[in-house]
Amino acid sequence: LALNPWDVVLCISGTIISCENAIVVVVIFYTPAFRAPMFLLIGSLATADLLAGLGLVLHFAFVYFIPSEAVSLLTVGLLVTSFTASVSSLLTITIDRYLSLCNALTYYSARTVTRTYIMLILTWGASICYGLLPIMGWNCLKEPSTCSIVKPLTKNHLIILSVSFFLVFAAMLQLYAQICRIVSRHAHQIAIQRHLLPSSHYVTTRKGIATLAVILGTFASCWLPFAVYCLLGDYSSPALYTYATLLPATYNSMLNPLIYAFRNQEIQKVLWAVCCGCFSPTMPFRSRSPSDV
């Protein structure tokens, strides 16, 4: 096959995504202090994005060096599983942040840990089911007219994935709207108790809203173009449009470590300690809630 520049860019993106998220996975896995629910969810997100990056690299390698329909189904299944798990992990992190604000006194309990494991099981269980569909026969290899913009996924399969994305996005919007209200109310109460100026309340609220706007804005700008095009396009649509909308979607996995992991002060401490050669896996950390991350 003639080398497609878009495939090269996707492969490079996959390499960067894999390296970034591998750092997060290793740090969380080898640090016993990172066993709190919020770190488990961040680890789940990083694992999903790591697999997505590896899937992009493997897809490029197999398409150009080992062309095979069976291998194509496996790599596409891996990509569907990993990207679905990535989006679902973002939703679980949002749910965890919301519940940590609503139930601050009982957040650090065995019940929270159990709830976290249940969310992880549901997230990865649903993602694996989505990813297995092409391998189990729901593909368009024998009927090209049923193909979607992403071969060998069928149009119906991609519609289900797109609708699922819009449901996740709507749930995140609703939850972050509730989080904004809670943060604003808490900031106002603290300002009253400490006899602070009203401006301090607005500054705190504005910072919180700005952070949430960055999170939602990044997620929407990366995934919405591809999700909309999945509903509008079909097998006859130009491949250029598919690449132009799919590439920004992969950037979400590239930005997730920057937003959810590297901004965390505890993870920053570990990374600096590793760079300085003074890392200890039992080093103490200050307990933080998901709303601080």
C-alpha positions as CSV (number, residue, x, y, z in Angstrom):
1,L,0.0,0.0,0.0
2,A,1.1,3.6,-0.6
3,L,1.9,5.3,2.6
4,N,-0.9,7.5,3.8
5,P,0.4,10.7,5.6
6,W,-2.7,10.6,7.8
7,D,-1.8,7.1,9.0
8,V,1.7,8.3,9.8
9,V,0.3,11.2,11.9
10,L,-2.0,8.8,13.7
11,C,0.9,6.4,14.4
12,I,3.0,9.3,15.8
13,S,0.0,10.4,18.0
14,G,-0.4,6.8,19.2
15,T,3.3,6.7,20.2
16,I,3.1,9.9,22.2
17,I,-0.2,8.8,23.8
18,S,1.4,5.5,24.8
19,C,4.5,7.1,26.3
20,E,2.5,9.7,28.3
21,N,0.0,7.2,29.7
22,A,2.6,4.5,30.4
23,I,4.3,7.0,32.8
24,V,1.0,7.5,34.7
25,V,0.2,3.7,34.8
26,V,3.7,2.9,36.1
27,V,3.6,5.6,38.8
28,I,0.2,4.6,40.1
29,F,0.9,0.8,39.9
30,Y,4.3,1.0,41.8
31,T,3.2,3.5,44.4
32,P,1.1,1.8,47.2
33,A,0.0,5.2,48.5
34,F,-2.0,5.5,45.2
35,R,-4.7,3.0,46.1
36,A,-7.4,5.6,46.9
37,P,-10.5,5.4,44.6
38,M,-9.6,8.6,42.7
39,F,-6.2,7.2,41.8
40,L,-7.7,3.9,40.7
41,L,-10.0,5.8,38.3
42,I,-7.2,7.9,37.0
43,G,-5.2,4.6,36.5
44,S,-8.2,3.2,34.6
45,L,-8.3,6.2,32.3
46,A,-4.5,6.0,31.7
47,T,-4.7,2.3,31.0
48,A,-7.5,2.8,28.5
49,D,-5.5,5.7,26.8
50,L,-2.4,3.6,26.8
51,L,-4.2,0.7,25.0
52,A,-5.6,3.3,22.6
53,G,-2.1,4.5,21.7
54,L,-0.8,1.0,21.3
55,G,-3.8,0.2,19.1
56,L,-3.0,3.1,16.8
57,V,0.6,2.0,16.5
58,L,-0.4,-1.7,15.9
59,H,-3.0,-0.7,13.4
60,F,-0.5,1.2,11.4
61,A,2.1,-1.7,11.6
62,F,-0.4,-4.4,10.6
63,V,-2.0,-2.4,7.7
64,Y,1.3,-1.7,6.0
65,F,3.4,-4.7,7.0
66,I,1.0,-7.6,7.9
67,P,-2.2,-6.9,6.0
68,S,-4.9,-9.4,7.2
69,E,-8.6,-9.2,7.7
70,A,-8.4,-11.2,11.0
71,V,-5.7,-8.9,12.3
72,S,-7.6,-5.8,11.2
73,L,-10.6,-7.0,13.2
74,L,-8.4,-7.5,16.3
75,T,-6.8,-4.1,16.1
76,V,-10.1,-2.3,15.4
77,G,-11.6,-4.2,18.3
78,L,-8.8,-3.1,20.5
79,L,-9.3,0.5,19.5
80,V,-13.0,0.4,20.1
81,T,-12.5,-1.2,23.5
82,S,-9.8,1.3,24.6
83,F,-11.5,4.5,23.3
84,T,-14.8,3.4,24.8
85,A,-13.1,2.6,28.1
86,S,-11.4,6.0,28.0
87,V,-14.7,8.0,27.5
88,S,-16.4,5.8,30.1
89,S,-13.5,6.4,32.6
90,L,-14.0,10.1,32.2
91,L,-17.6,9.6,33.2
92,T,-16.7,7.5,36.2
93,I,-14.2,10.2,37.3
94,T,-17.0,12.8,37.0
95,I,-19.3,10.7,39.1
96,D,-16.7,10.2,41.7
97,R,-16.0,13.9,41.9
98,Y,-19.7,14.6,42.3
99,L,-20.2,12.0,45.0
100,S,-17.1,13.2,46.9
101,L,-18.7,16.6,47.2
102,C,-22.1,15.4,48.1
103,N,-20.8,12.8,50.6
104,A,-17.6,14.4,51.8
105,L,-17.8,12.9,55.4
106,T,-18.2,9.3,54.2
107,Y,-16.1,9.4,51.0
108,Y,-13.1,7.7,52.6
109,S,-14.8,4.5,53.5
110,A,-15.0,0.9,52.4
111,R,-18.3,1.6,50.7
112,T,-16.5,4.1,48.4
113,V,-13.9,1.6,47.5
114,T,-16.5,-1.0,46.7
115,R,-18.4,1.5,44.5
116,T,-15.2,2.3,42.7
117,Y,-14.5,-1.3,41.8
118,I,-18.1,-1.7,40.6
119,M,-17.8,1.3,38.3
120,L,-14.5,-0.1,37.0
121,I,-16.0,-3.5,36.3
122,L,-19.0,-2.0,34.5
123,T,-16.8,0.4,32.5
124,W,-14.4,-2.3,31.2
125,G,-17.1,-4.9,30.9
126,A,-19.2,-2.7,28.6
127,S,-16.1,-1.5,26.7
128,I,-14.9,-5.1,26.0
129,C,-18.4,-6.1,24.8
130,Y,-18.4,-3.1,22.3
131,G,-14.9,-4.1,21.1
132,L,-15.8,-7.8,20.6
133,L,-18.7,-7.1,18.3
134,P,-16.5,-6.8,15.1
135,I,-14.7,-10.0,16.0
136,M,-17.9,-11.9,16.8
137,G,-19.2,-11.2,13.3
138,W,-20.7,-7.7,13.4
139,N,-18.5,-6.3,10.6
140,C,-18.9,-5.3,7.0
141,L,-16.1,-7.4,5.4
142,K,-18.6,-9.4,3.3
143,E,-21.1,-6.5,2.7
144,P,-19.2,-3.3,1.9
145,S,-22.4,-1.4,1.5
146,T,-23.1,-1.7,5.2
147,C,-19.8,-0.2,6.2
148,S,-19.4,3.0,8.2
149,I,-16.8,5.6,7.8
150,V,-14.5,3.3,9.8
151,K,-14.1,0.0,8.1
152,P,-14.8,-2.8,9.1
153,L,-17.3,-1.4,11.6
154,T,-20.9,-1.4,10.4
155,K,-23.0,1.7,10.2
156,N,-25.3,0.4,13.0
157,H,-22.3,-0.4,15.3
158,L,-20.9,3.1,14.9
159,I,-24.3,4.7,15.5
160,I,-24.6,2.8,18.8
161,L,-21.1,4.1,19.8
162,S,-22.0,7.7,18.8
163,V,-25.3,7.6,20.7
164,S,-23.5,6.2,23.7
165,F,-21.0,9.1,23.5
166,F,-23.7,11.7,23.4
167,L,-25.4,10.1,26.5
168,V,-22.1,10.1,28.3
169,F,-21.5,13.7,27.3
170,A,-25.0,14.8,28.5
171,A,-24.4,13.0,31.8
172,M,-21.1,14.8,32.3
173,L,-22.6,18.1,31.5
174,Q,-25.4,17.5,34.1
175,L,-22.9,16.3,36.8
176,Y,-20.5,19.2,36.2
177,A,-23.4,21.7,36.4
178,Q,-24.3,20.2,39.8
179,I,-20.6,20.3,40.9
180,C,-20.5,24.0,40.0
181,R,-23.5,24.7,42.2
182,I,-22.0,22.8,45.1
183,V,-18.6,24.5,44.8
184,S,-20.3,27.9,44.6
185,R,-22.4,27.2,47.7
186,H,-19.4,25.8,49.6
187,A,-17.2,28.8,48.7
188,H,-20.0,31.2,49.8
189,Q,-20.4,29.4,53.1
190,I,-16.6,29.5,53.8
191,A,-16.5,33.2,52.9
192,I,-19.2,33.9,55.4
193,Q,-17.7,31.8,58.2
194,R,-14.2,33.4,57.8
195,H,-15.7,36.9,57.3
196,L,-14.0,37.2,53.9
197,L,-14.8,39.7,51.3
198,P,-17.5,38.7,48.8
199,S,-15.0,39.0,46.0
200,S,-13.1,36.0,47.4
201,H,-16.2,33.9,47.0
202,Y,-16.5,34.9,43.3
203,V,-12.7,34.3,42.7
204,T,-13.0,30.7,44.1
205,T,-16.1,30.0,42.1
206,R,-14.7,31.5,38.9
207,K,-11.5,29.3,39.2
208,G,-13.7,26.2,39.8
209,I,-15.9,27.0,36.8
210,A,-12.8,27.7,34.6
211,T,-11.3,24.3,35.5
212,L,-14.6,22.5,34.6
213,A,-14.8,24.5,31.4
214,V,-11.4,23.3,30.4
215,I,-12.3,19.7,31.1
216,L,-15.6,19.8,29.3
217,G,-14.3,22.0,26.5
218,T,-11.4,19.7,25.8
219,F,-13.6,16.6,25.8
220,A,-16.2,18.2,23.5
221,S,-13.8,19.7,21.0
222,C,-11.9,16.4,20.6
223,W,-14.8,14.0,20.4
224,L,-17.9,15.9,19.1
225,P,-16.7,16.3,15.5
226,F,-16.0,12.6,15.1
227,A,-19.2,11.6,16.9
228,V,-21.4,13.8,14.7
229,Y,-19.6,12.7,11.5
230,C,-20.2,9.0,12.5
231,L,-23.9,9.7,12.3
232,L,-23.8,11.6,9.1
233,G,-21.2,9.7,7.0
234,D,-21.3,6.3,5.4
235,Y,-19.0,4.0,3.5
236,S,-19.0,6.3,0.4
237,S,-17.9,9.4,2.4
238,P,-14.4,10.7,1.6
239,A,-11.7,9.2,3.8
240,L,-10.2,12.7,4.3
241,Y,-13.2,13.7,6.5
242,T,-12.8,10.5,8.6
243,Y,-9.1,11.3,9.3
244,A,-9.8,15.0,9.9
245,T,-12.3,14.2,12.6
246,L,-10.7,11.0,14.0
247,L,-7.3,12.7,14.6
248,P,-8.7,15.3,17.1
249,A,-10.5,12.5,18.9
250,T,-7.1,10.8,19.6
251,Y,-5.8,14.1,21.0
252,N,-8.2,13.6,23.9
253,S,-6.1,10.6,25.0
254,M,-3.0,12.8,24.7
255,L,-4.4,15.5,26.8
256,N,-6.0,13.4,29.5
257,P,-2.7,12.8,31.4
258,L,-2.1,16.5,31.5
259,I,-5.6,17.3,32.8
260,Y,-6.2,14.4,35.2
261,A,-2.8,13.0,36.3
262,F,0.1,15.5,35.9
263,R,-1.9,18.3,37.6
264,N,-2.2,16.2,40.7
265,Q,0.3,17.3,43.3
266,E,1.0,13.8,44.7
267,I,1.8,12.4,41.2
268,Q,4.0,15.5,40.6
269,K,5.9,14.7,43.8
270,V,6.5,11.1,42.7
271,L,7.7,12.2,39.3
272,W,10.1,14.8,40.7
273,A,11.4,12.2,43.3
274,V,12.0,9.7,40.5
275,C,13.9,12.4,38.5
276,C,16.0,13.2,41.5
277,G,16.6,9.5,42.3
278,C,15.1,9.8,45.8
279,F,11.8,8.0,45.2
280,S,10.4,5.8,48.0
281,P,7.1,3.9,47.2
282,T,6.0,4.4,50.9
283,M,6.5,8.1,50.9
284,P,3.6,9.9,52.7
285,F,1.0,11.9,51.0
286,R,-1.6,14.4,52.1
287,S,-5.1,13.0,51.7
288,R,-7.0,14.8,49.0
289,S,-10.5,14.5,47.6
290,P,-11.3,14.1,43.9
291,S,-12.5,17.6,43.8
292,D,-8.9,18.8,44.4
293,V,-7.6,16.9,41.4
